[in-house]
Amino acid sequence: MLLTLSTNHTPATDLGFILHKHPERVQQFELPFGTAHVFYPEASSEQCRVALLLEVDPVALVRGNAGGQGMLSQYVNDRPYVASSLLSVALGAVFSSAIAGVCKKRPELVEQSMPLTVELPVVAMRAKAGLGLVQRLFDPLGYSVEATPIELDPSQTASQHSYLSIRLSANLTVKQLLTHIYVLIPVLDNTKHYWIGQDEVSKLLRKGDGWLAQHPERELITMRYLRYQKSLASTALEQLLQATAPETVAQTEADDETATTEVRERQQSLHTQRHNVIVQRLKAAGAQRILDLGCGEGKLLRELLKDAQFSSVVGMELSTRSLAILQQRAERLPEQQRQRLSLLHGSLLYRDERLKGFDAAAIVEVLEHLELGHLPAFEQTVFGFAHPKLVLVTTPNREYNQLFPSLPADQLRHRDHRFEWTRAEFAAWAERVASTYNYRVTIEPLGPEDANHGAPSQLGVFEDAT
């Protein structure tokens, strides 16, 4: 099977630095199922094209999967020729540094977008999927898609597969393109040559970091990548949903609503007011050990660290990208603030011993990014298992949406909001949770109140009743 990657970026031979493969050399890599060859059919300052040729040994492939799920029991099949999970494994082995974003000689190239074209001469797909599936997977990522059907011998019986030649073009970083291909080629092929277990969930989340959570076909991608194992797919999707929490309400709502300057200023004011109210509530309660659950890129954390009353400030976030940004920012904090800050990677849907023993928890504009069916797990984790003395929860008020002039009727404020509650719906949820987990709760408006529609956001103050 063959993959070629080309660019006309100037100088085009920068591609060799990014891939850690010299254009003047032919390189060979031994894999469990065959041999990968890397060479450059073309390498000039105007145009550079690298080829990955995977020579599959059918005997080694079958022997290597003895007893495994999806074992290829026949020695004669299309696996040596079509783009599949074998190609993904080869990409991961041969271009591991580029996929990891490492380029020691020219580190500035890692984050540089450039015009890239990848060609896959033969891709196997279920006959009913065809070009439509290719476009559904790659169009949202910014690719221009060309797919040509490959005619089979009409005298032979039609198989359950059809075959396409695919050409994808986009202006991306090499790392982005390789991770897209790594994940989506097995999704197109809809099979894998090895056992699918929990490790595959971690692999999918690592390779999908920064793009999969926002992809409109993430459920389809997850199910096909994990070979329809529902328990694994559910685990992956729960974590992906957590990863889509907005960095700041002011940023995401302004983007998604294409709001006017007046609305953006109102949102920024609300964003600031929300954090001010949270900090004031925590100070008044005498809280010292604080959890910021779903902390995003740390706007609330920074406000908390300014006050010496808060002796321990812990931010928990599922998005590895946000945590990496937070870690970089934390290194620039004054020493006294840095010593009081801890960062955790984790999900609000699972019990975590690290969440116990805190005076208070803030959950700011996070609820609406969870599926309604996942709320019971969230409630058990935060209010039942961790059970801080004070829990502050903010969420949008759906009734207020019609006052945003640029927001279409019945549209939610952010593309990843799974729901938005009215004031009555939020109050009913809060009272049920408080009753179940032995809290007292009060509901307060956040932001300028309208006589008919209330405030743009709402705050639930949960106080331990024991």
C-alpha positions, 0 to 999 in steps of 0.5 A, spaced: 500 500 500 502 507 498 501 514 501 504 520 498 505 527 502 507 533 498 507 540 498 509 546 494 511 550 501 517 555 500 522 551 501 518 545 500 524 541 502 522 543 509 518 537 509 524 533 510 526 536 517 519 536 519 518 528 518 526 527 520 527 523 513 532 526 509 530 527 501 536 524 499 536 517 502 531 511 501 530 508 508 527 502 510 523 500 517 521 493 519 514 492 522 511 486 525 507 485 518 512 487 513 516 492 511 515 500 510 519 504 505 520 511 505 523 515 499 522 522 495 520 521 488 521 529 488 525 534 492 526 541 490 525 548 493 519 548 489 515 541 490 517 536 495 513 529 495 515 523 500 512 516 499 511 511 504 510 504 501 508 499 505 510 492 503 505 487 507 507 480 508 500 476 508 503 470 512 506 474 518 500 478 518 496 472 519 501 469 524 501 475 528 494 475 529 493 468 531 487 468 536 486 475 536 479 479 534 479 480 527 484 475 525 485 474 517 484 467 516 486 467 509 492 469 506 489 472 499 485 478 501 486 486 499 490 487 506 496 488 502 494 493 497 488 498 501 489 503 506 487 500 513 490 500 520 496 497 517 498 504 514 496 507 521 501 503 525 506 504 519 505 512 520 506 511 527 512 508 527 515 511 521 513 518 522 513 518 530 517 524 531 512 528 526 506 526 529 508 528 536 510 535 534 518 534 535 523 537 530 529 538 534 533 542 528 527 546 526 522 547 531 519 553 528 516 548 523 512 544 527 506 549 528 507 552 521 501 551 516 503 549 509 499 547 503 499 539 503 496 534 499 496 527 501 494 521 496 491 514 497 491 510 491 486 505 494 482 505 500 477 500 501 470 502 503 463 499 504 459 499 498 454 504 501 458 509 504 463 511 498 465 519 497 459 521 502 463 518 508 470 521 505 467 528 505 463 527 512 470 525 515 474 530 512 470 536 510 469 539 517 477 539 518 478 543 512 480 539 506 479 539 499 476 532 497 477 528 490 475 521 490 475 517 484 472 510 484 476 504 482 473 499 477 473 492 478 473 486 473 465 486 472 466 479 470 467 477 478 462 477 483 461 484 486 464 484 493 461 488 500 467 493 499 468 498 493 474 502 492 476 509 491 482 513 490 483 519 494 486 525 494 486 530 500 488 537 500 489 542 506 493 548 509 495 545 515 501 543 520 504 536 518 502 534 525 495 535 524 495 532 517 498 525 520 494 525 526 487 526 521 490 520 517 492 516 523 485 516 525 480 516 519 484 511 515 481 505 519 475 509 520 474 509 512 476 502 512 472 500 518 476 494 520 482 493 524 488 488 524 489 487 531 485 486 538 481 492 540 481 494 548 482 500 553 489 502 550 485 504 543 481 509 547 487 512 550 490 512 543 484 515 540 484 521 545 491 522 544 491 522 536 484 526 536 486 531 541 485 538 539 480 536 533 476 530 534 471 533 540 469 538 535 468 534 529 460 533 527 461 526 526 465 524 532 460 519 534 461 515 528 468 516 528 469 513 535 464 507 534 468 505 527 475 506 530 473 502 536 469 497 532 463 498 535 465 496 542 459 500 545 463 500 552 469 503 549 466 508 545 461 510 551 468 512 555 471 515 549 465 520 547 464 522 555 471 524 555 471 528 548 464 531 551 468 534 557 474 536 552 469 541 548 468 546 554 469 553 552 476 556 554 472 562 556 464 564 555 466 571 552 470 568 547 465 562 545 459 566 545 462 571 541 464 567 536 458 562 535 453 568 535 457 573 531 455 578 536 455 585 535 460 589 539 454 591 544 453 584 545 460 582 546 461 587 551 455 585 555 458 578 555 465 580 557 462 584 563 458 577 564 464 573 564 468 578 569 462 579 574 461 571 574 468 570 576 467 576 581 461 573 584 464 566 585 471 569 588 466 573 593 462 567 595 468 563 596 471 568 601 465 569 605 464 562 606 472 562 609 474 557 604 481 555 603 482 549 599 478 550 592 477 546 586 475 549 579 472 543 576 472 544 568 477 549 569 479 550 561 485 555 561 484 558 568 481 564 568 478 563 574 484 560 577 488 566 576 483 570 580 483 565 586 491 565 586 490 573 587 487 572 594 492 569 599 486 566 603 485 560 598 491 556 601 490 551 595 487 552 589 486 545 584 484 546 577 481 539 574 481 539 566 480 533 561 483 537 555 490 536 555 491 542 550 488 546 555 492 543 561 498 544 557 497 551 556 495 552 563 502 549 565 506 554 561 502 559 564 503 557 571 511 557 570 510 564 569 506 565 576 510 569 582 513 563 586 508 564 592 502 563 587 505 557 583 506 553 590 499 554 591 496 551 585 495 544 582 493 541 576 489 535 575 487 531 568 481 528 569 473 527 568 467 529 572 464 523 570 468 518 575 470 518 582 477 520 583 480 520 590 484 527 589 477 530 589 476 529 596 477 534 602 476 540 599 472 546 602 469 548 596 468 547 588 466 551 583 463 549 576 463 554 571 459 554 565 460 546 564 454 543 566 451 544 559 457 541 555 455 534 558 449 530 555 443 530 560 444 522 560 451 523 564 448 528 569 447 522 574 454 520 574 456 528 575 452 528 581 454 522 584 462 524 583 461 531 585 456 532 590 456 524 593 463 522 592 467 529 593 462 532 597 465 539 598 462 543 603 460 549 598 459 547 591 458 553 586 455 552 579 453 556 574 450 555 567 446 559 562 439 561 562 436 559 556 430 564 556 435 570 556 437 567 549 432 571 545 435 578 547 441 576 543 439 580 537 444 576 533 442 569 535 437 565 531 431 563 534 431 556 538 439 556 537 443 554 543 449 559 545 455 554 543 455 549 538 457 544 543 452 545 548 448 539 549 442 543 553 440 550 556 436 550 562 430 555 563 430 558 570 425 553 572 429 547 570 435 549 573 431 550 580 428 543 579 435 540 578 438 544 583 433 542 588 433 535 587 440 534 587 440 538 594 435 533 597 439 527 594 446 529 597 444 533 603 445 540 601 441 547 602 441 550 595 439 557 593 439 560 586 441 567 584 441 571 577 448 573 574 448 579 570 443 584 568 436 582 569 430 583 564 423 583 567 421 578 563 427 573 561 431 574 567 439 574 567 443 571 562 446 566 567 444 563 573 448 561 579 446 555 584 449 555 591 449 549 594 451 548 602 452 542 606 446 541 610 450 536 615 
